[in-house]
Structures are given as structure tokens and as C-alpha cells.
Amino acid sequence: MQERMAYLTQKREVLVQLLEQPDLGTLRIDVNQALEEMDDLLEEFQRTFPAAS
């Protein structure tokens, strides 16, 4: 499970980089939503398994 969360953390950076693209258009809304949901998931994991963080 920790490996999967580390993988998600790495992939989060890809979304951040995508969000910085100026020609993203309306896809920016979806990318922003994905980032918010990913952040919520990572926070919940850290609350549930504090020793794992």
C-alpha cells in the first residue's frame, strides 16, 4: 500500500506540470479536480496510517 501511495505522489507531480501548461483550455478544470481529489486521498492515507508517512 505504501508503494502505491508513493507512486500516486509521483504522478501528482505530472498533474501539477500539466496544470502549468498555458494551452490547457477547459481541461484545466478536470486536472484541477484530479489534483484536489488526489490531495484528499493522500491526506486521508496519512491520517489513517500515520506511521507510513
LOTIBA-39624 format. One record per atom (N, C-alpha, C, CB): z, y, x; residue in one letter. Coordinates in pm, whole numbers, padded with zeros to 5 digits, always signed. Each point is the difference from the previous one (the first is absolute). Glycine has a CB too. Example, Ala and Ser with C-alpha at 12.3 -4.5 7.8 and 13.67 -1.06 7.14 Angstrom:
REM LOTIBA-39624
+00780-00569+01319A +00000+00119-00089A +00000+00120+00090A +00125-00117-00189A -00197+00222+00154S +00006+00119+00082S +00073+00109-00077S -00215-00063+00118S 
//
This chain:
REM LOTIBA-39624
+00000-00119+00083M +00000+00119-00083M +00000+00125+00088M +00122-00125-00183M -00046+00122+00291Q +00005+00116+00090Q -00136+00027+00062Q +00241-00049+00047Q -00313-00057-00015E -00132+00015+00058E -00096+00067-00099E +00040-00202+00142E -00028+00165-00266R -00087+00061-00103R +00033+00147-00019R -00018-00222-00114R +00146+00256+00120M +00038+00140-00015M -00046+00081+00121M +00199-00068-00140M -00195+00009+00257A -00051+00068+00120A -00150+00020-00012A +00183-00102+00140A -00252+00005-00195Y -00144+00011-00022Y -00030+00113-00098Y -00027-00247+00045Y +00104+00255-00153L -00019+00108-00097L +00025+00137+00062L +00068-00157-00182L +00031+00165+00267T +00029+00126+00067T -00118+00043+00087T +00246-00056-00001T -00308-00038+00068Q -00117+00031+00081Q -00117+00044-00088Q +00077-00166+00173Q -00097+00099-00282K -00111+00034-00090K +00023+00133-00070K -00043-00244-00033K +00168+00284+00021R +00030+00131-00060R -00064+00111+00082R +00217-00090-00091R -00218+00072+00221E -00061+00101+00088E -00149+00014-00027E +00173-00051+00174E -00238-00057-00212V -00142+00006-00034V -00020+00089-00122V -00037-00232+00096V +00125+00219-00194L -00009+00084-00119L +00025+00147+00034L +00073-00194-00141L +00022+00220+00230V +00028+00137+00041V -00124+00060+00067V +00245-00055+00030V -00308-00021+00056Q -00121+00049+00066Q -00113+00024-00101Q +00067-00124+00208Q -00078+00036-00305L -00102+00016-00104L +00026+00126-00081L -00028-00249-00011L +00153+00276-00017L +00036+00118-00079L -00037+00129+00073L +00187-00130-00103L -00195+00126+00233E -00034+00118+00079E -00149+00029+00003E +00200-00045+00138E -00281-00045-00192Q -00145+00020-00003Q -00035+00111-00099Q -00039-00242+00063Q -00039+00341-00020P -00032+00113-00088P -00097-00035-00114P +00039+00146+00195P -00118-00251-00178D -00102-00033-00102D +00044-00114-00092D -00174+00077+00160D +00302-00089-00183L +00054-00111-00079L -00025+00017-00150L +00174-00030+00176L -00181+00152-00221G -00027+00028-00141G +00112-00049-00090G -00242-00016+00047G +00203-00039-00162T +00099-00045-00098T +00073-00126+00044T -00139+00102-00178T +00087-00170+00279L +00067-00118+00054L +00135+00037+00062L -00224-00108+00042L +00241+00236-00008R +00125+00050+00057R +00119-00031-00093R -00129+00183+00118R +00107-00175-00247I +00106-00028-00097I +00046-00146+00013I -00095+00174-00158I -00001-00265+00168D +00033-00143+00011D +00070-00032+00132D -00197-00052-00145D +00150+00114+00252V +00061-00024+00130V +00143+00054+00001V -00226+00013+00112V +00245+00104-00170N +00134+00058-00008N +00093-00089-00082N -00099+00230+00022N +00050-00283-00133Q +00079-00089-00084Q +00036-00128+00076Q -00114+00094-00206Q +00019-00148+00280A +00026-00121+00079A +00108+00027+00105A -00238-00076-00036A +00233+00193+00099L +00103+00036+00098L +00138+00011-00064L -00174+00122+00132L +00181-00060-00248E +00128+00013-00070E +00057-00137-00035E -00073+00221-00091E -00012-00309+00039E +00047-00133-00038E +00042-00082+00122E -00150+00009-00199E +00076+00006+00308M +00034-00071+00123M +00134+00050+00054M -00245-00034+00051M +00265+00165-00053D +00127+00056+00045D +00116-00050-00084D -00121+00203+00080D +00100-00210-00212D +00104-00053-00089D +00032-00146+00034D -00075+00157-00182D -00028-00236+00207L +00020-00140+00035L +00076-00015+00131L -00211-00056-00120L +00175+00135+00220L +00068-00007+00129L +00145+00044-00012L -00218+00042+00114L +00244+00062-00192E +00138+00045-00020E +00083-00106-00072E -00081+00236-00008E +00024-00298-00094E +00071-00103-00074E +00031-00120+00089E -00113+00075-00211E +00019-00112+00297F +00023-00109+00093F +00115+00033+00094F -00243-00063-00013F +00245+00185+00064Q +00108+00041+00092Q +00135+00004-00070Q -00167+00132+00131Q +00170-00095-00258R +00126-00001-00075R +00046-00142-00027R -00061+00218-00106R -00034-00306+00076T +00034-00138-00033T +00038-00081+00122T -00154+00015-00193T +00086+00009+00304F +00024-00073+00124F +00028+00100+00113F -00151-00191-00078F +00267+00256+00076P +00027+00103+00101P +00001-00053+00143P +00130+00118-00173P -00094-00242+00195A +00003-00055+00135A -00141-00021+00055A +00218-00111-00053A -00315+00103-00034A -00137-00026+00042A -00070+00125+00052A -00008-00182-00167A +00064+00300+00139S -00070+00122+00041S +00034+00045+00136S -00006+00063-00229S 
//
